[in-house]
Amino acid sequence: SLDRAVSLSAPLQPGQVQGAISSRDDTGGKGINVSRVVARAGAATLAVLPLADDDPYGALLASAGIPVRTVGVRGRVRSNLTILDPAGETTKINLPGAPLDSAERRSLIAAVVAASKGALWLVLAGSVPPGAGDGFYVDVIREVRSDGGAPRIAVDTSGAALAAVVESAAPDLIKPNDEELAELTGGAFPVDSIPTGDDLAVAMSELARALVPRQVGTALVTLGGDGAVLVTPDGSWVGRPPVIRVVSTVGAGDSSLAGYLLADLEGAGPAERLRSAIRYGAAAASLPGTQAPTRSDLVEPDLPVRPI
């Protein structure tokens, strides 16, 4: 997606005319965001995406500094608008993506299979394009694994696409937020009794435990300002985020996933993987637009993480 962030000098006033104090355009999309963070940390990455030859997004993508492999399609990359006020309140307007026809769908799956050879992780991230079907990621996973020697597979999506993956594809890692996990497991909370803090972490751990390890290898559940929870076959951990000034939450969850993967590539244990995820997510939230944090943006290396 083409992510445009507009900053206001006062809270958003629906129905009124307001002036903006600044704006910026960034290469967005969950998979692109993960690749950008991984690349800036010095790890090898390849982003695979559908992109028309004449799409203006291509020029912006070229400046992102990540290796890419594109699959030609007829549609254009969608745009997302994020409106930020001085208090860090974020309003997002996401336009629908361009449809994929059956030939484009087959070509995209083939490109992912080819790119996955020799990889350690494959990240399938973002909403499913119209026309691809809720089972698109299921088909990708089956094709990638059919050749043998497949990488571990992380999935970051929501709704019916996530439900299909969990039901049929046995991913090694999922990264829902609390609302997405509640929807997935049927554990939605009444509006007047939504847990917070430690209660939220415990509730999410219990919901994730219904999936891990029976259907999912590991669940990394991001909780926004309440931190994140990691559930593996061996246990559950929770960590709270550092105190930051929130500038933009766009891409923070993607950066969390990237932080987790970077720690995993270094052989870190579960507590350190969770700590890295939280630190990268917090760093992203402290930057304007959809910027990819670097190691120099990270704070609190000794961020507390404990088992629950």
N, C-alpha and C positions, 0 to 999 in steps of 0.2 A: 504494500500500500504506500501511497504518497501521503506522508503525515505532515499536516500543516498545523503548527501551534501558534495561537494568537493570545497575547498577554494583554489583560485589561488593567487599568489603574484602579478600578472599583469593582465590587461584586457584579456579576452578570444580572441584568435587568430585562427579563423577557418582555417582548413587545415594545422595547424602547430602542432608540438609536444611541450607540455608544462608540467612542473612539478607542482604538487600540494603541498601545504604546510600542508594541513590537510584534514581529511574526518571524517564523523560521520554517523552512521546509526540510524534512529529513526522509531518507529512505526508511520505510517502515515495513511492517509485516513481521509476524512473530519469528519465522525462521530466519529472516534477514537480520533481525535484532540479535538473535542468538549467535549467528555467524560473526557479526560485527564485534560483539564482546569477546568471543573466543579468539578472533584474529588479533584484537588489540592486546590480548594477553600473551601473544606469541605462539599460540597453538595452531596447528594446521586445520583448515576448514574449507568446505566447498558448499556454496549455496546453489540449490537447484530450484528453478522457478519458471513458470510460464511467462513469456514476454514477447510481445509483438516487436518486429524490427523498427517500426516507426513510433513506438511508445516513448513519450518524453521522459518517462521514469528511467529509461536506460541511461540517459546522461547523468542523472542524479546518482544512480547505482554505480556508475563508473567511478565516481568520486568517493565512494564509500571505502575503497581500499580492500575489498574482499574478493577472492576468486569466485567466479560464478559459472554456472552452466545453464543456459537458457533453452527453453523449448518454445518454438514458434507457435503462436496462437493468433486468433483474429481480434480478440477483445483487448481492452486497455486495463492496466492496473487501476484498482479502485483508489479513491481518496478518502482520507479520514481527517476530520477537523476537530481539534482540541482547543477549548477555550479555558484559559487559566486566569484566576483572579489573584489579588495580592495575598490572600489567606491560604493559597494552595488548593482551593476548591477547583476541581476539574470537571468540565462538561465535555462529553465526546459525542460527535455525530459521525457515524461510520456508514459510508455508502456501500451498496451491495457490489460484490465482485462480478466480473464478466463471466458469462457461462462458458463451460468447457463442452465441446462436442465429443462424441465417442472416439474419434481419431486422435484428438488432442489429449484426451484422457489416457489412451493407450501409450502415446508418445511420452507423456509425463511420467507414467509409471516405469516405462523402460529406461528413461534417463535416470531416475532414482536408483533403480536396480544396478545400472552400470556404475553410477557414482559411489555406491555403497561398497563395492569390492575393495577389501583391504582396510575399510574404516573400522574404528573402535566403537563409535556411536552413530546412529542415524536418528535425527530429530525430525519428527513429523509435527508441524506446528501451524496453527491458524485455522480459521473457519474453512469449511469445504466449499469450493466454488459451485454455483448453481450448475446443475447438469451432471456433476460428478457423482452424486448420490451419497447417502449417509455412510455407505460401506466403502467409500473410497480408500480411507487409510487401512481398512482391513485388507483390501485387495493389494495395496502397496506392500504391507507386511508379509503377506503370503508369497508374493512374487520375490521379494528380497530374500526370504528364508528358503525358497525352493531350490536355490543354487548351492546351499550349504556354505558354511563359513560366514554366516551373516553377522553383522555387528549387533550389539545391544541396541534396543529401540526405545526411544523416549517419545511420548505423545503428549502434546499440549494443545488440546482443543476442548470443545464443550458440547453440551446438548446431545442430540442424537448421534453425532459423529463419535463423541467420546463413549457413549453407551455401546455403540456397535463394536468399538475396539475392545472395550473391557469384556464384552460378552463373547467375542469370537476370536480375538487375536493374541491374547496373552502378552501384552507389552511388558518390557522390562522395567519401565518407569512411566508413571503419569504425573503431571503437574497441574492439578486443578487448584483453583482458589476455594475458599470455604463455601461460597454459594454454588459453585459448579459441582463440588463433591456432594453437597446436600441434595442437589437435584439428581445427581447420578444414583445415589443410594436410597432416594426416597426419604431422606432424613431431614427435610426442610423444617425450620423452626417457626413457630408463630411469631408474628411481627413484635408482639409485646413481650416475648421471652427469648430473644436471640442472645445466646451467651457471649461473653466478652472475656478477654484476658486469659487466665489459666483455664477457666470453664470452657471457653471456646476451643482451646488447644486440646483439652481432654475429649470434648465432644467430637472434634475432627479426627482425633486419633482412633476413637471407637468406630467411627464411620469407615475410616480407611481400613481398619483391621478386618472389616467384613469382606474386603477385596484382596488383601495381602495375606498370604501368598497364593490364595486359591485361584485368583484370576489375574492378578497384577504382581509383578516382582517387587516393586517398591513404589510408594506414593510420597511425593513431595507436595505438601499442601501449603500454599501461601495464604497468609491471614492479614495482609495489609499492615496496618499499624500495630497489630498484635503479633507480628513476627511470622513464624512458619513452623510446621510440624513435619517430621520425617518418620515414616513408618516402613520398616523393613521386616523380613521374616524373623529377625533376631530381636526386635524391640522397637520402641518408639522414643523420639526425642523432640524437645521443643526448645526454641530459642526466641528471644525478644529482640526487636531491632534497636539499633543505637538511636539516640536523640538527634534528629536532623531537622533542617528547615525544608519542608516539602515544596518543591518547585513544580514538578510534573510527574505524575504516576504512570505516564504512558511508557510502556516497555519495561517497567520495573519487574513484572513477573517473568518476562523473557530473560532479563539480566540475572534473575535468581536462578533460573534453570541453567544458564551458562555458567554461573558461579559454581553450581553443584557439579556440573560436568568437568570443569577445570580442576576442581579438587579431586574428583574421581580419577582423572587422568594422572594425577600425581600420587595415586595410591592411598589417599586419605581414608580414614575410617568414617563411619556414619555421622558422628558428632561434628567432625571437621567439615564434612561435605555440607551439612546443614548450616554451619557457621558461615562458610563461604557463600552459600546461596543467599543468606540474609544480608551479608555485607554488600554483595553486588546489587541486590535489589534496592537496598537503602541508598547506595551510591547513585543508582539510576534515578531514583525519586528526587534526589537533591540537584539534578541537572535539568536545564530547560529543554523543551522539545522531546525528541526521541533520541537522545544521545547515548552512545555506548560508553559506559564507565571503563576506566583503566585501573590498574592496580594502585596507581597514585591517588585515585579518588576514594579508595576504601578507608574506612575508619574503624576504630576499636577492634584490633586484631584478637583480643581476648574476650570477645563477645560471649556472654554466658549461654551455654547450651546444657540442658540437663535431660536425663531420661524421665519418661512419664509412664 
